């Protein structure tokens, strides 16, 4: 029996449940193609929009993936792409996205100096000392805009909680394209519909954001500095243009994930205009204090803060006050701040140095702010990745970060800041030779 004849239902929810049942019974397998929208709508006697809504629900749950004219397929059961080291034997991994551990402040002295009374149930979610420091940190960029602070278990936790308090399943969310892996996963697992907004060397494009708003997005997630994977930051001009577009949509929730904050060499430019009603500025400490420091500060409009607080019940889902006090001890310690400043200089210098090596061999890179470089290629990145493995390198292909832009498949994201000069030169030379070999092969097809 054809797939269309096995799917039933008269509403989007019923159709989605029918497809789920087929998946659970293994009547549909990974990679199987679902019927075209028009075909299934005719088979079921429903409107095409109903089938489209059902497919969006399934895509939001991560069960299917839609590729335009290529159709909608059941997702392959492969590990979800994420940051970190890959287990590939003796290969040198230059796709980790990790900070350099040599430039993460040692918390031992701060731990020894920590003191304070025990925290009991029902107390404020954010520790008073951290709140006082964070208020000054945030107000430097928020100005006098009314806001309130809270604390979450990292930036990903913050974005997930903020979206959950504002959206319902199948709501549309504007995401940068290419996009940070965690943002893609958060939107997918939350059952929201991702609407890609292209990113160029000045940040989100104006036309892209305008098109997303016309599609009815209820939230926009933006990285104002050191966008991952591209390394670009919002320019002052682009931020002003985007604010003008958003001024017509004051109740669309704007989430700014300023993950590189203290390490960035670029100024902070916000999408949030003076009269915008719904916003949240998220700053985690993981890039400069280490990934194990799962803590982020959130400054949001009072309404968003109130609803976010309901998801951070004291005594059940709060962030440990011991961790908060440790973060405060580190960010106010002169030695730790010097280490963070040295880290910022290190990342900027090493990225710029490798960008020069790439130019010497005829390749380019986009942006140098952040932990990675985004490298355009004249050939598909998959063929380059295979060739680099033969030379002892494990690289990260751009298609892992893509939402709708097929050009990302011709990019690599490289983490090179921990390479010695000799290794960096070897990586650039190997990349040049591999690209040239792949170009010759591609030209013969």
N, C-alpha and C positions, 0 to 999 in steps of 0.2 A: 504494500500500500504506500502511495506517495505521502511525503511529509505533510503536505497541505491537507490531506484527507484524514490525518491522524490528529490534527489540531482542532480544538473545539472552543466555543465561547462566543458570547455576544457583546461582552464589554472588554476593555483593555485588561482589566484585572483577571478576568476569566481566561482570556487568551494567554496571558503571561503564565497563569497557573497551569494551563494545559501544557505549555512548552516545558515548564519546570517538571511536570509529572513525566513527560517523555524522557527528559534528562535523567531523572531519578531511576527510571526503569531501564536506562541504557538503550532506549529505542532511538535516541539521538546521541551521536558520538562527537568527541572533539573534532572540529574541522568541518562538520556537516553544515551544508548550506540550507538556511531557512527559506521558505518560499518568498518570492518578491511580494511587496506590500499589496500591489494591485491583485495579484493572483490569489493571495490568502483572503483579501477582502471580498473578492467575488465568490470564493468558495464558501465563506461563512455568511455572506449576505450582510456585511457590515460596511460602514464608511471606512475609507482608507485611513483617515486620521485615527480611527480606533486601533487599527493594526499598528500604525506608526507609534502610538502611545504605548502599546504593549511591548513593542521592540525596544522603546526607550527604557521602560521599566527593567527589561531583561539586561540591557546594556549597562544600566545604572548599577545593577546587582553584580556586574562582572561575569555574567553567564554567556553573553554573546558580544560580538564586536561588529560594528557596521562600517563598511569600507566603500560607501558611495555606490558607484556603478558595479563594484565587485561584489555587492550584496552583503547580507548579514549572516555570519557564521557563528557556530558554537565555538567558544574560546578553547584554545589548546590548553591542556593541563600541564603548564610549565610554571616554574617558580616566577613570582612577580618580581620585576626588576627592583632593586633597592641599592642604597649606598653601602659601601664597605668593601672589605677585601674579598676576593674570589678565590676559591680553592682550585688552582690550576697548576699544581706541581711546582716546577722550578721557574715558571714564568715570572718576570718582573711586572707587577701590577701597577699600571699608571692610569687606572680608572676608578680609584677608590673614593675620591671626594672627601678624604679625611684631612683634618688639620695635622700639622706637624707636632708630634708629642714633645719635641724639644722646646717648643714655644708655648706649652701649656703650664701655667703657674703651679708650683708644687703646693698642695693644700695642707701639708703636714703641720707647718707652723701655725696656720690659721685654725686647724683643728685643735691644736693644743691650747690656743688662746680663747677658744669659744667658751662662753659661759652664759648662764641665764636660767630662769626658773622653768620647770616643766610646763608644757602646754596641755590644757585639758579640753574636753569636748565643749563645743559651743563658742570657742573663742574666734576672733577674726581670722579669716583665711590667710591674709597676708600679714607677715610679721611687721610690727611697727617700725623697727629700724630699717628694714629693707624698703618699706613703703616710703619713708622719708627720703632715702637716697634715690629711689626710682622716680619719685615725683619730680625731683630736680632734673633728672636725666630726661624724662619724657617732656617736661614743660619747655625745655630748650627748643624742641621742634613743634610742639603743639601750641605754644603760646598761651593765650588766655582762653582758648576754646574749652568750654565745660567738658570735663571728663572725670572718670573714676578709674582707679587701679585695681587689678586683681593679679593673681599669680596662678600659673598652670604648670603641668608637668611637661614643659617644652613647647616649641612652636607648633608642632604637628597636633599635639593635644589641644592647644589653644584654637587653632583653625577648625578642628573637628567640633569642638564644643560651641564655638561661635556660630558656625553654620547650622548646627543642630538646633540652637535656640531660635533661629530666624527662619529656617526653611522647612519645607515638607518634601516628601519623596517626589521625585521627578521635577522639582524646581530647577531652573537653569542657573548655572554659575559660570561666569567668565573667567577663564584661566589663560595665562600666557602660553604661547605656542612658539617654540618648544617650552616645556614646563618642568618644574621641580617634581621629581618622582613621587614624593610624599603627598603633594597636592593632588596629583592624578589619582593616587590610591584613596585619599580621603574622600574625594568627590565620588569616585566609583563605589566605594563601600557604603557611603551614606545614601546611595540611591538617587543622587542628583544627576542632572544632565550637564555635562561639560560643554561649553561653547568656547572654541579656541579664538584667541586674539593674537595675531602675529606680533612678534617682537623684532625690532630692528636695533641699530646701534644707539638709539636714544630711548629705548624702552617700548612699552605697548604702543602700537600705532593708533592714531586718532580714528582713521577709517575703520579699523578692526574693532575698537571699543564701541564706536557708534553703531556698527552692524550688530554687535552682541546685544546692546541695549534695545535695538529694534526687535530682537528675538525674544525680548522679555526677561533677560537675566535679572535675578533678584539679589545677586551678590557678585562682587568683583574681587578676585584675589590677585594681588600685585606684589612684586618684589621691587622696591624702589632703588635698591643698590645691590650690586654683585649678583644679578639675576642668575639663577642656576637652571640650565647649564651654560648660558651664553657669556656670563661675566659682565653684561652691560648694566648701566645705571641710568635712571631717568635724568634727562637734562632739564634745566630750569624751563626752557621754552616748551618742551614736550609736556612737562607736568602742568604748565599753565594751560596748554591746549586741551589736555584731558580733563582738567577741572572745569573748563568751559562746557565741555560735552556733558559732564556729570551734573552740572548745575541744574539741568533740566530734569534730573532724576534724583532729588534730594533724599529719597527714602530707600534707594538701592544701597545695600550694605557694602561698604568698602573695607576690605581687610588688607592691611599693608604688613607684609612679613619682612621686617628689616633684620634678617638673620645675621648679616655680617657686621652691623652696627659699629662697635668700637674698633673693628679691624679695617673698615672701609676707608679708602683715601678719597672717596667722592663725597660731596655734600649731599645732605638729605633733602629731597624734594618730594612733597606729598601730593597725592591725588585729591585729598580732602579739602574742599573749599570752605570758606568761613561759615556758610549757611547750610552745609551738608548735615543731615540729621543722624545718619547711621554710619558709624565707622569704628574700627579697632586697629590700633597700632600694636604690633606684636614684636617683641625683641627677646630672643632667647640668649642664653649665655654659653651654649654648647660649642660654638665655633672658637671662642677665646678662652673658656675655662675647661673645655673638654666635653666630648659627647656624653660622658657619664653624668654630667651635671644637668639632669633633666629638669630644667626650670626656665620659664619665660615670664616676662612681665607684659601685661596687657593693659593698655590705656584705651578706654572706649567711651562712647557717649553714655550718659546715665541710664538710658533705657536698656541698651545692650548689656551694660554692666549689671543691672538688676537681674536680667534673665540669665546671664552667665553665672551669677552668684548662686542661683538655684541649682546649678549643676556642679557646684563645688561646696557641698555640705560640710561644715566643720566636723571633723571627727570621722568622716567616711571617705570623702574623695578630695580632701585637701592635699596640699603639697607640704611635706615635712618641714616644720619650722627649724629643725636642725640644719636641713639643707639650705633653707633660706638664710639662716644666720651665717652659714659657711660661705655662701655666695657674697653676702654683704661684707664679711671679713676680707675676702679676696679682692673685691672691686674697690675697696677703700684702703688697701695696703699698697704702699708706694712701690715695693719690690714687685708685686704682682702686676701693677699697672705698667711698670717698666717692661715686664715680660710681654704684656699684651701689645705695647707700642712697638717692641722689637719684632713681634710676630707680624704686625701689620706691614712693617717695612720689608720683612723677609718675603712675604707672599707677593707683594707688589714688585719687588726687585727680581725674584726668580721667574715670575710670570713674564715680565718684560724682557728678561734675558732670553727666555725660550722663544718668545715671539720674534726676537731678532734672528735667532737661529733658523726659525721657519722661513723668514723672509730671505735669508741667505740661500735657501734651497728652492725658492720660488713658491712657497706656501704662505698662507696668511692665517691670522687668528682674529677672533672677534672678542673685544673686551679683555682687560687684564685684571679687573677687580674681582676678588673672590679666590676660591681655592682651586679653580679649574680654568682651562682654556678651551674655547670652542673653535674647532679647526674645520673650515670648509674644505671639501675635497672635489676633484674633478671626476671622480668615479664613485660607485656605491661603497659605502663604508664597510659593508660586510666582507667584500673581497679584500680590502685593505687590512681589516682585522685578522682575517685568516693568514695573510702574508706576514703580518707582524708577529703572530704566534710562532711561525716558523723561525723567526729571528729572535725569539725569547721574550716578546713583549705581550702583555695582556692589555688591550685598549678597550674603550667603551664606545659603542656605536650610537649615533644620534637618534636612531629610530626608537630607542627605549624612551625617549623624552617627548616624542611627537604626539600631538593630538589630531591635527588635520593637515599639517604642512609636509608634503612628501619630500621637500628639499632637505629636511632634517636627516633623511637617510643617507645623505652625502656629507655628513659631519662626524667628527670624533670629539668626544669630551675627554680631555687629558688632565691628569693631576700630576704636575711635574715639579712642584716646589721643593720636594725632598730629594731630588736628584742632584748628584755631584755635577760639576761642570763637564767632566769626562762622559758620564752617563747621559747627560742632556745632549751633548754633541752626538753621541752614538744614536740616541733615540731619533734626533732630527734627521741624521743621515739614513738610518734604516727606514724611516717614514718616507723620505724622498725616494729611495730606491723601490720601496714597495708600491708607492703610488705610480711611479713610472712603469713598473711591471704590470700593474693592474690596468693602466691606461692602454698599454700595448695589447693586452688580452681583450679589453673591452672594444678596442678599435678593430679587431679581427672578426668580431661577431657580426 
